[in-house]
Every structure is written in structure tokens, then in C-alpha cells.
Amino acid sequence: MKELLKTKAINIFTKFLKRVEIQKTLEDKFQYTATTVPQIDNLKSPYITREHNQIISPSERDDIVFITSRFRSGSTLLWNLFRQTHGCTSYYEPFNERQWFNPKVRGDAVDNTHRGVDDYSAEYNGMSSLGELYDEDWIRQKLLMTEESWAPNMKAYIENLVTHAEGRPILQFNRIDFRLPWIKAHFPNAKIIHLYRHPRDQWCSFLTDKKLMNKDDVEHTYRDAFYLDVWCNDLAQHYPVLDKRHTPHPYQRFYYLWKLSYLHGIKYSVHNVSFEQLTQQPKVEIKKLYKLLNITSEQIESLCSVIQPPKTDQWTQYAEDNWFSQLEAECEHNLSILLNVADLQRS
């Protein structure tokens, strides 16, 4: 009975859409929304005095630092280093659905792989009013944003964190890599730090049950734990290679997402560092980073002691090089076609 009603409803709706006046209305709406806005500069109004035009926004501060990174790439470690640095307020993953500003929701659970971390939320205490601006859809929708994207609540939310910070505000995100054009446009004087990790090791860290999701069965047994499917579902409209119908193998979807994120990070960040460099040469990398940010280096020795270098090349225990190489080679071929065609269309 339910199937019959469902089929009948679909047939009625289909007939409705086929009506000429409805198609014409939809066509007009589409053409209107697809119209490109003219490129004009916001020139100074002749009726506004110089004094009234000097509005200093928190978003224009030059001491803001954004950390952008994928999940399972060591961003918690970098956040924790800044957390222990004098003169900095380091915010952990501001868009996280645990809503660190809300004691009723955030809980006190800590990932046991985040060594030296007892909590994620201390910096958010007393900021429950952020709930009026926060939108949980930020974790799953409109993950790609351009300079022109309209997101006043998101901007106000970040500005509140900046204003609340004691000293330099450090904001560590796992959800802004495809939003970096918007971040850079709306926080023009901020410094963006990009952290990345070897994709094969990161993939292995993604898998919560490697026995179940082994290399031979993972295409059928993959269980999403770190938003891979969520991100691909949203971003496939911009990057079709992420669509599961076109790319059924989860490692290839993961690799596409990793590479596209990496390319965004390289393009929009002022400093790029790999997780391997940070953990194997902590003194060199922290010194380089703090010099860029004009942070004194007196704490570097103590900060280095926080880092416990993980084993590298753990992917070799998951699959042989050839397994990864064949899947990655196909991805790189398709990305070259996709991105080169996009470049030609823009030129």
C-alpha cells in the first residue's frame, strides 16, 4: 500500500513539473539565480566622513592564526603546542558537533590517541552565547565556500572567539580546507597554517577496524568514522570524482579528498608543514613556525618534549605499495583531467 501511494505521489508530482507554466517559472528562476553579479568596487561614498568610515572589525586583526588540516593528520598535536604557548588562546575544532561552548552537550570524553590532552573545551568556558550563532550543518553542508559566500553567522561566531581570546587567538580547524577562499577574504590579515600527513598513513588512522576493512574487502566493508562519506556527498556537486557512483572504492574517494584538500592548503596558506616533519624534527619546525608568527622561541625546548613521534610508514602493514600505487595513479590521472578542464573553462 505504501509503495502504491508513493508511486502515485511521484506520478502526480511529475505531471505537475511537466506543466508548461511550471517549467517556464523554474527556467526563469534558474536563469535569474545563475546570472553573474557584475564586478564593481565598493568606492567611498561622498557623503560619509573619514571618521565614520574607520570601523575596525575583529576580523581585521593581524594576530589571528587559522590551522587547517584534515582529520587524523596531527592537528590536535599542533593545537596542543599552541595551547601550551604563553600569550596564546588555542581553540580546538570550533565547528565540532560536540559544541565545546555548551557544557550540556560537549561531555568530557577524550580520544586516547590524543596524547597529553585532558580536555578540549577549557578555552570555551563562559561562551554559551555562541549557541545563538552556531549551526551544526557547518560540519556537513556547504563545505566549499568562495570569497563571495554569504555566511554572517559563521563570521560572527569566529569573531566572537577572536574577541574572547586572551592574547593571540589560534583556531584549529578540520573543516575549513575547502572554505579557505572565504576565510582569507573575510579575515584578510590572519595567517593560515596548513598541516598535512602522508595519505597512506592517514588512511590507516581513518580505519577503526582494519581487520574488517582489510585491503581485499574494504570496498564492501568500509564503515565511515571520520566523515568521508559526508564530505564526498556534499562536495561531489563541485568535484564529481567524489561521487560514490563514479568512485566506489573508499580509498580512492579518500585520496581524492586528501589531494584536493592539500591543493587548497598549498594555495591559500602562508605556511605548510607535514606531520612527519613536525614530529621528526620538532625543534626545527616549531622554531620556523614561531619565527613566522613572531612568537618568542624560549619555550621551544619544553614544547618539543610534548611530542612523541609515531611510527611512520604504518601503511606497509595494511597493503603493499602496488595496491596503493595503482589506486592513486588512477586518481591523479582523473584529477589532472578534472582540474585542467576547470582551468581552461575559467581562462
C-alpha positions, 0 to 999 in steps of 0.5 A: 500500500505504501509503495502504491501511494508513493508511486502515485505521489511521484506520478502526480508530482511529475505531471505537475513539473511537466506543466508548461507554466511550471517549467517556464517559472523554474527556467526563469528562476534558474536563469535569474539565480545563475546570472553573474553579479557584475564586478564593481568596487565598493568606492567611498561614498561622498557623503560619509566622513573619514571618521565614520568610515574607520570601523575596525572589525575583529576580523581585521586583526593581524594576530589571528592564526587559522590551522587547517588540516584534515582529520587524523593528520596531527592537528590536535598535536599542533593545537596542543603546542599552541595551547601550551604557548604563553600569550596564546588562546588555542581553540580546538575544532570550533565547528565540532558537533560536540559544541565545546561552548555548551557544557550540556552537550560537549561531555568530557570524553577524550580520544586516547590517541590524543596524547597529553590532552585532558580536555578540549573545551577549557578555552570555551568556558563562559561562551554559551552565547555562541549557541545563538550563532552556531549551526551544526550543518557547518560540519556537513553542508556547504563545505566549499565556500568562495570569497563571495559566500554569504555566511554572517553567522559563521563570521560572527561566531569566529569573531566572537572567539577572536574577541574572547581570546586572551592574547593571540587567538589560534583556531584549529580547524578540520573543516575549513580546507575547502572554505579557505577562499572565504576565510582569507577574504573575510579575515584578510590579515590572519595567517593560515597554517596548513598541516598535512600527513602522508595519505597512506598513513592517514588512511590507516588512522581513518580505519577503526577496524582494519581487520574488517576493512582489510585491503581485499574487502574494504570496498564492501566493508568500509564503515565511515568514522571520520566523515568521508562519506559526508564530505564526498556527498556534499562536495561531489556537486563541485568535484564529481570524482567524489561521487560514490557512483563514479568512485566506489572504492573508499580509498580512492574517494579518500585520496581524492579528498586528501589531494584536493584538500592539500591543493587548497592548503598549498594555495591559500596558506602562508605556511605548510608543514607535514606531520612527519616533519613536525614530529621528526624534527620538532625543534626545527619546525616549531622554531620556523613556525614561531619565527613566522608568527613572531612568537618568542622561541624560549619555550621551544625546548619544553614544547618539543618534549610534548611530542612523541613521534609515531611510527611512520610508514604504518601503511606497509602493514595494511597493503603493499605499495602496488595496491596503493600505487595503482589506486592513486595513479588512477586518481591523479590521472582523473584529477589532472583531467578534472582540474585542467578542464576547470582551468581552461573553462575559467581562462 
